[in-house]
Amino acid sequence: LEATMADPTGAPTNNVEVLSVRFNQDQGCFACGTNNGFRIYNCDPFQETFRREFDNGGIAQVEMLFRCNILALAGGGCNPQYPPNKVMIWDDHQSRCIGELSFRSEVRAVRLRRDRVVVVLEHKIYVYNFADLKLLHQIETMANLQGLCALSPNSAQTVLACPGLHKGEVRVELYHLNRTKFISAHEGPLWCMSLTMDGARLATASEKGTIIRIFDTDNGRKLRELRRGADPARIHSLAFSPEGDFLALSSDKGTVHVYVINARPGQVMPAGPQDEAEAAGGEAASPSQRKAPGNKSSTFSMIKGILPKYFSSEWSFAQFRLPESTPTAIVAFGAQKDALVVVGTNGAFFKCSFDPVKGGECKQESYCMFLQSKPQES
């Protein structure tokens, strides 16, 4: 993800170019890699925790390890601070690198947990022991320019998900069970994936971006099929809530969607003015038809064996619409219950909340341009 930092009027600010943004494992912080260093922010309350600036040295990958002083960095941008084929282990207490890993090709992504370092290259993934950086496992993948890889942070079990060797296939490594599972998730190329904290559930999206599927990682069984929309879109991020009862996604269509994964008692759908049945030329759903627990389903779902899958998918429960000035953003769940945090590569930070029973439009709680100001309460 790459964008030029801009102020609300669209003018460049301090020539700071955002090379990447990424949340930490508990979604309470996010890291921003720029063309002259990196910055770490706390989400709630919002504040810049620290920054490290180099002499025009770009950092393309910044991976936090929860909230500790250890980070993994990879250089990038027009003038990389470190070679793009190296991962540098940075100790912020010492303000220096304490270890490095070198490769023959560019580092596409880095994932950390307390006992593992995972490095993603275009065709290979390397898994290391964190304590001594000893190589534990190598995984061959199909072309993976996106750097797709999900790693469960829960210490009780170690689950890694990545592309397999075939289009649309996910390889799941259940390291705590010494078992590998292959899942044919999509017909098209994979584009985004995410695991629950315990690694028990996997969410995937393809390059087309219309359908999100939820799988059980233990047996590979498809549990849910969620629809983002009918038009193709690039999914920028997928995120489970800490308890795994909701899933959020962001895409280049400018809307953040929230889906119910485990319905709460009394959860109903809002009686909006239009649903997908109306859009398809059918009749609008009655209030009684809409009040089904969890995500909205089409009024044609009772004949889903006859009509296309479009009419039998589950639609989002809640939505948050981003301004056009924030074309690329990632989403996570906030520290407060039923809250979302959205971070844009244009330097925008949003905090919003959703009704856990009725769903519908999210309420924006705060907003700021995080490279230059403090959040303003709305």
N, C-alpha and C positions, 0 to 999 in steps of 0.2 A: 504494500500500500504506500503510495507516494503522492504527496501534494505539497504545494507551496503555502506556507502560513500566510493568512490574510486577515486584515481587521474587518469589522462588520461592514465597512464601506467598500471592501474589495481591494484596497491598496495594500501592497506588500509591507510587512512589518519587520524591521531589523534584518531583512534578508535571511530569516530563519526558515529553513526548509524541513518539513516533517518527513522523515524517511519511513517511520513505522510507529504504530501505537499498539500496545498489547497489555491486557490485564494480567495481574498475578494470579496465583492458584486459587485464592479465596475470593477473588473479584473485589477486594477492598482497596486495591491500589492499581495504578497503571503506569507503565513506562513509555517514554517517548524518545525515540532515536531521531537525532537531527543531523544536519550537515556540519555541526560543530560540537557534537557531544551527545549527552543524554540527560533526561530529567525524569524524576520520579514524583508522582502525585498521589496523595491520599484522596479517596473518593468522598468520604463522609465522616467528619466535615471536610469539604474540599479545601485542599491546600497543597502547595508545592513542598515536598519533603526535602529534596535536595537536587542539585544539578552539578554536572561535571562538564566543563567546557574545554575543548582542545583547540589548538591553533589551526582552525579550518580543517579539522579532522572529523569526517563523518562516521556515524554509527548507525548501521542499518538494522541490526538485531539487538534488542535488549530483553533478556529473559530474567525476571526476578525469581527468587526463591522465597515465596511467601513474603515476609517483611524483614528478612535478615539482611546482613551486610554483603552477602555474596550474590553476584550477578554474572550472567554469561553475556559476552558482547561479541559482535562481529562487525567489521568495518563495512562501509558502503558509501554511496553517493559519489559525487564527482572527484572528491579527494578523500579516500578512506583513511581513517585513523589507524586501522590495522588491515592487513591483507584480507580480502573477502573470502579467502579459502582457509582462514583460521578462526577458531573460537578461543576467546580470551576469558579466563576466569578472573573476575575483578573482585577484590576485597575493598569495600569502600571505607572500612576503618583504617586501612593502610593507604588508601587512594592509589592503589597500584594493582597490576596483574600478578596473580600468584600461581598461574598455570596456563598452559595453552595446548590446543589440539590442532594439528595441521592436516590438511587434506589436499587431494589433487584437483579438486574442483570447488566452485563457489558454494559457500554454506547457504542453504535455503531457509533453514529454521533451526532453532535450538529449543529444547524442552528440558525442564529441570524438575526433580523432586528430591527429597532429602537424601536419597540413596542412589540416584541415577542422574546421568547426563546423557541426553539423547541429541544427536546431531543429524540433521536431515540434509542430504545432498540430492542432486537431481535424480539419480538412479539407485541410491543406496542410503540406508539408515544405520548409524553406529550407536550402540548402547554401551555406556561406560559405567563403572562403579565410581561413585562420586568421591569417596575417600582417597583413592589412589590413582584415579583416572585409568584404571585397567580396563581394556576392551573385553566386554562380556558377550556381545552378540552383533552380528552383521545381518542386515535384511536387504534383499534385492527388491526393488520396486519398479513399476513402469515409470515413464517420465513424470517427474513430480516438481515442476517449476514453481508451483504454489507453495511447496514446502509443507504439504499436508501431513500432520501427525498429531495425535491426541494422546496424552499421558495422564493417567489417573493420579491425583496427588495424595489420595488416602494411603496411609502407611500399612494398613491391614492387608491390602492386596495390590498387586502391580499389574496394570492393564495398559497395553499400548495398542493403538489403532493407526493404521497407515494404508496407503494404496497397495494393492496386490500387484500381480504381474499381468492382469487382464483388465480391460476397460470396465469401469464401474465396480470393480471388486475391492473389498476391504479385507485386509489381513488384520486379525486380532490376536495379539500375543497375551496369553494369560500366564504370566511368568510365575505367579504364586501357585499355579496348578501344573506348570510345565507342559502347557498345551497350546496349540495354535488352531485358530478357527478362521475359515475363509467364508465371506459373506458376499453374495452377488447382490449388491445394494441398488445399482442403477444400470440402465442400458447405456447411458452416455458416460463420459469421463467424470470422475469425482471432482468436486470443487470446494467443499467445506465439510468439516466433521467436528464433533465434540463428544466428550464422555461426561457422565455424571461423576461426582466426586469420588464415589466408590468404584467406578468403572463398570458398573452393572448394566448401564444403558448407553447406547451409542446413537447419536443423531447424525444423519448424512444428507447432503444435497449434491446434486449433479451440476454440470456446467449449465444445463437448461434452467435450473433454479425455480421450477414450478412446484415440485413435490419435495417434502422432507420426510424421511423415513426414520422410525425409531426401532432399534433392534436390541434384543437380549444378547449380551456379549458371551454369555456362558454357552448358549446353544445355537446362536445365530438366527433365532426366530424373529420374524418381523412382528412387532407389537402394534405399531400405529402408522398411519399414512396421513400426513398433514399437507394441506395445500396453501401455498403462499399466494398464488394468483394464476391466471391463464396465460399471461404474456411471459416470455423468457426473461430472466433477470440474473445478475451476478450476486450470489449470496456472499456478503462480506464477513459475517460472523454468525455462529450458533452458540448459545449458552444455556445450560441448564441452571435452574435455581439451586441453591445449596442443598435443599431437601429433595430435589429432583421432581417436584410437583408441577413445575412450569418449564417451558422452553421458550426462549426469545431468539429472534433472528433480525438481522439488518441486511439490506440489499441496496443495489443501485437505483431502485424505484423510489427511495426516499421515505419508506414507511417501515417502522419497527413493529414487528408482529409478536404477540405473546400467545402461546398455546397452553391449554391445560393438559398435563400428562396424567396426574392423579387428581380426580375431581374431589373437591371438598363438599361437605353436606350443604345443600341449598344453593349450589352454584348454578346460575341460569345465564342464558344468553340475552343481550340487550335487544329490545324490539326496535331495530333500526328501520329507517324509511325504505331501504332497498336491500335485497340480498341477491345471491347469485341466480336464484330462480327468476327474479324479475329481469336481471341482466340478460338471461337467456331467452326472454320472451314469455316466460311462464307467469304464474300467479305468485304474488308475494305470500310469504309464510304468515300464518295467523299467529297471534301472541302465544297461543297454547303450543303451536308447533315449534316456536323458537325456544321455549323454556325447557330445553333439555340440558342436563348437567354437562358442563364442560364446553368444548368447542362447538361452533355452529356447523351443522350439516345441512345439505341441500334438502328441500322439500321433496325432491325426486329420489331420495336415498332408498325408499322402499322398493324401487324397481332398478336398483343399481346393477343387477345382473344383465339388464337390457341396455340401459343408457351408458355412455362413456364414463370413465372413472372421475371425470370432472364433477359429476353430480353426486358422487358417493364419498368424496374426500371430506375430511374435517377441516374447517376454516378457523382462522385465528379468533381468539377470545377477546383480546384487547389490542389496541393499535396506538402508535405514537408517530405523528407525521413530522418529519424533519424539514427545515427550510431548504430551499434550493441551493443555498450557499454552502450546504454540508452534503456533498454528493457521496462521500465515502466515510463510513463510520462503523465502529464496532459497539456491541451492546453487552452488558452484564447486569446481574441483579445487585441492587444496592444493599447496604448493611441493614437498613430499615425494612420491615416486612412489606411486601408488595410494592417494592420500588425498583426502578430501572435506572441505570447509568449509561449514557451514550457518549462516546468520545469520537470526534471527527478528525480526520487527517488535515483539515483546514484549521485546526486549533480550537474547535468548539467543544464545550462540555455541557451536557444537559443532565439534569436529574428530574425524573418524573415518577408519578405513582399511578397505580391502576386499582380499580375496584375488584377485589378478589372474588366477589359474588356475582356482580352484574357484568363485569368486563367493560367493553366499549372504549371510548377515547380516553387515553391517558391524560393526566393533568400535569403540566410542566410546573415543577417546583422551583428550579433554579437554572441559571444559564451563565456561562462566562466564556471568554476567549482565554484558554488556559495558559498561553504563553505570555500573556501581558496583563491580566487583571484578576481580581477576586470575583467569586460568583455573586450575582445580584439576585436577591430574593424577589420573586414575582408576586 
